[in-house]
Amino acid sequence: MAEEDDDSQKTEDPSERKLSKAKEKGDVAQSQEVKTWMILMGGGAGLIFMAPGISNGISSLSLQFIQTPHMIPADFEHLRLVFSHVLGELAFLLAPLMGLLVVIGIFSNVAQFGLMFSPEKVMFDLKKISVLKGTKRMFSQRALVEFLKGILKLIAVGVVSFALAVPWLGDLEVIPYMELVQSLDRINIIAIALVAGTVGVMTVVAVMDFAFQKHTFTKRMRMSKQEVKDEHKQSEGDPHVKARIRKIRTERAQQRMMAAVPDADVIITNPTHYAIALQYKMDDMAAPKLVAKGVDHLAMRIREVGQANDVPIVENPPLARALYAGVDIDEEIPTEHFKAVAEVIGFVMRQRGDLPPQPDASIGARSQVQ
């Protein structure tokens, strides 16, 4: 009763995470009927294209036993060699067909649920050999459905096969009087007809069973609203852990940024609340690049590092605020700020002697060169 109540609460479709975990454990929607159908299709195709060659090989192999049986030594050693030779020839003749069926069997699994490697599926587990659980599985609803499905499938295949075989019943009386090659060809035709009928029935069965297995699997994988919430919390992670990770990432980003301040060419300040470090190499850069920025405490650290490394510091509050809001770290200065930044960098270069002095030039700000 509790299990029924629990199932009734599972109203949500399974999440991708739950389906992925189920696949890792080898729990997927699969239909044995699809495998059977593909193997029958492959066997039928092999029967059509390979049967003539196999028939000719068997005919050639059988001639010595039909035409000259008296010439085969009857002692044990020779009979053993003959038997080994016959088995080897038969294995060689049937190997392509058997190989094709093996490949189709593997492909039938991959086509249903893709490539999958699940060690848990093949690991030894005492619970799997429990008599009690085995008995429950034998008499479960799923086992009953599989049993009834097998009975109906056998009835359908039997009825279709019988209906196809009736017109060929007369041939069974004359086959013993035919030549070996003719009888094998006749048997080949009858077998192809029976396989075609069986494949037709199995096509319908496979489609219906695949749809049923997908529906059953999806229903079994459904989740309750509480399970969805719990999974969402797990996927989002512990808020404290996430905050700690964000803090570590921020600290590392700040460390990388502060390491770039000594290479800056100028620091533009507010003067105390904002600090923007710019780098401009006239020969290598098309435009100045922002290498560090910060407010309040971080701005003070940028100024301190700049002073310690003799980086010029220029006060220009409007430009500092605009660059802080509009430019990210390691980005070039946008065109709308070119003129203001050019004035600042030009002022710094004239202070260093990299450009000739212009007595009338002014950037409208107080400069401090350390």
ABEGO torsion letter per residue (X at the ends): XAAAAAAAABABBBBAAAAAAAAAAGBBBBBAAAAAAAAAAAAAAAAAAAAAAAAAAAAAAAAAAAABAAABBABAAAAAAAAAAAAAAAAAAAAAAAAAAAAAAAAAAAAAAEBBBBAAAABBBAAAABAAAAAAAAABAAAAAAAAAAAAAAAAAAAAAAAAAAAAAAAAAAAAABBAAAAAAAAAAAAAAAAAAAAAAAAAAAAAAAAAAAAAAAAAABBBAAAAAAAAAAAAEBAAAAAAAAAAAAAAAAAAAAAAAAABABBBBOAAABBBBBBBBAAABABBBBABBBBEAAAAAAAAAAAAAGBBBBBBAAAAAAAAAABBBGBBBBAAAAAAAAAAAAAAAAAAGABBBBAABBAGBBBBBX
